[in-house]
Amino acid sequence: MNAREPALVPAAIATSRSARLRQMLTSNELEFLMEAHNGLSARIAREAGFKAIWGSGLSISAQFGVRDNNEASWTQVVDNLEFMADASDLPILLDGDTGYGNFNNVRRLVRKLEQRGIAGVCIEDKQFPKTNSFIKGEAQPLADMDEFCGKIKAGKDSQTDEHFSIVARVEALIAGWGMDEALKRAEAYRLAGADAILIHSKLSKPDEILTFAREWAGRGPLVIVPTKYYSTPTEVFRKAGISTVIWANHQIRAAVSAMQAVTRTIYETQTLVDVEDRIATVNEIFRLQDADEYSEAEDRYLSASSRGAGSAIVLAASRGSGLDAYTEDKPKVMLPVAGKPLLRWLVDAFKKQSVNDITVVGGYKAEAIDTAGIKLVRNERFAQTNELASLACAVGALDNDTVISYGDLVFRSYILRDLVESEADFSVVVDSSPDSENSSTRDFAWCSAADERDLFGSKVFLERVASEAAANGAAAHGRWIGLVNVRGAGRAKLAKKLAQLQTRADFDTLAMPALLNALIADGEKIEVQYVHGHWRGVNDLEDFRRAGDFAHAQTPLGAEGQA
């Protein structure tokens, strides 16, 4: 078949990688392959618009940090190709050097490449182990022509995919053997079954290549690598009847230049300031790694608890009352309790339960809030509004199952663990113990049943939250401690109810109990998790002192004396 005739590939299999590469080799149009050497560079080549990849032996060796002398074994190269094939759906033509040995090595190489979805291999007629053609090429011995033809035949006989391509690379011009030898070898390789001929030259002008192409006269697809004669206009190659151009090593060379410059600058300046705006962002690396696809897969295949996808909203906009002497320059959540801020106790507790997406609503002295490990949003009207206005500032954080928490809590870890493991759309924590330890907490809770400590498994639901300890002669069953978990369909219901409450004239005055009561009035079931102490809220000076004592008791054994 003439090299300029269209490929006769059945339409049903034209989308396979090997078929696409064969189409490119035999196309009427001049085609281009871009070098890649790992998964990341393969993806970059695809995004740039290239239709196929050259798996450069030089580049793959270089990224391993070894010489282009077959110092990387063929199994290491094939393993690397698997990452490249996974990262991009483009056909890959491997620079297979001499085939890594004799005909038997070529047979096994072809089978392994096919197993990994590699579209073809290029082998060169030099002796194993090879040396890069541009390193004293004239001194490098060529393989026996008949022996090399045997390699080609062995490779073609071994392939199971009829469109897998074997490209024969002629090194006669590199080695100084002359044009006649190059043409004789190319014809022998074509007759042995090679799907294309790669003719190589080390000259800075394309004279040898153009002469070869004229004499070759379209007997088969012709591939070139213009690394040395790069200034030649591409149109010259089109007119010469070249089938495919390989840009052979330019991604690795670009990467090396950039890495050298950046590394040297960081070493000399001992800062990142001079380089950060000149390099790819971390988010760009995440994008090239397809991180978004993994996040979507987590949503499809993992439960919320196993994927650690929970969120938290911490309401921390107020200064707090009765603590003025301690909060002149900081909000209540930054008060130190047993050596670390209240907020840090909360953040550590959430992260221990794999609740890693934490949004804190700040207001008073929000600039003093430590933002490590959190997202900070601000209620700019904190002085005129109450808790629901702060919650409205963070309603966008309800994308995942979410714990809504007051910002002045410390508690034992099991309380949060049991709360996030609840399957209910809404669940709250109610303390049924005597009120002596948390007497300043005024969110009294009435429930469908009292806390019967010996009855496990019975569901109890919240009926009302109010600031008085008794209503119509009925004593409250406990105190809501300021934790509510919202999951599944409950997220949309809570957001909708919050939006409805925002239309009320008194919305700015409403606290969290108003939202809970409104959900109950709509018929929503809010499951109660009873506890018996084991938490502290910080509402005044006495609470502050008790919280310190409580937190000290949670310090890991053996850590008390550590600085």
Number of C-alpha atoms within 10 A of each C-alpha: 12 13 20 20 14 15 18 13 14 9 8 7 12 16 12 16 23 25 25 22 28 25 18 23 30 25 19 18 16 20 21 20 23 27 30 30 27 20 20 16 21 29 22 17 22 18 12 9 9 16 19 27 31 26 31 26 24 22 25 25 20 17 13 14 11 14 17 20 16 21 14 17 11 17 11 13 20 18 13 17 25 17 16 25 22 14 20 20 17 25 25 31 27 24 24 25 27 25 30 19 16 16 19 15 16 25 20 15 23 26 16 16 22 16 11 16 20 27 28 27 24 25 24 24 25 24 19 18 14 21 19 15 18 12 9 11 18 17 11 18 15 20 16 13 16 13 12 26 23 19 26 28 19 21 26 22 13 16 20 12 13 10 21 25 26 26 27 30 27 25 29 26 23 22 20 15 13 13 16 13 15 19 19 13 24 28 16 15 27 19 13 19 20 25 24 26 27 22 24 23 26 21 15 13 15 19 12 17 24 17 12 20 20 12 13 16 13 18 17 23 27 29 25 21 20 23 17 15 16 13 11 13 9 12 9 12 20 16 10 17 22 25 27 24 21 20 20 23 21 14 18 21 12 10 12 14 10 14 13 10 12 18 11 12 16 14 10 9 10 10 11 12 11 12 14 11 9 10 11 10 11 8 10 11 12 11 12 16 15 13 13 12 10 11 12 10 11 16 13 9 10 12 11 19 14 11 14 16 20 24 25 28 25 26 28 29 31 23 23 17 12 12 18 15 8 15 18 12 15 17 24 28 32 23 20 16 22 18 10 13 18 24 26 20 20 22 22 15 20 22 17 13 18 19 24 18 20 23 23 30 27 27 23 24 17 25 14 13 21 15 14 9 14 17 15 20 16 18 25 17 14 20 12 10 19 20 24 21 25 29 24 16 17 21 16 11 19 22 14 18 23 25 26 23 20 23 26 26 20 24 20 16 16 13 17 20 15 12 22 26 12 17 13 19 19 28 25 24 24 27 23 22 17 12 13 8 17 22 13 14 18 15 20 23 27 23 19 14 14 13 21 10 10 6 8 8 6 7 11 18 19 26 18 20 23 18 13 12 18 14 11 5 7 9 13 20 22 25 27 25 25 20 19 26 27 28 25 17 12 22 20 14 17 22 16 12 15 21 13 12 18 16 9 10 8 10 18 18 13 17 16 21 20 19 18 21 18 17 19 16 12 9 9 18 18 25 24 27 22 22 19 13 18 15 19 23 22 26 19 14 15 15 19 20 13 17 25 19 14 19 20 14 13 13 11 8 8 7 8 10 6 5 4
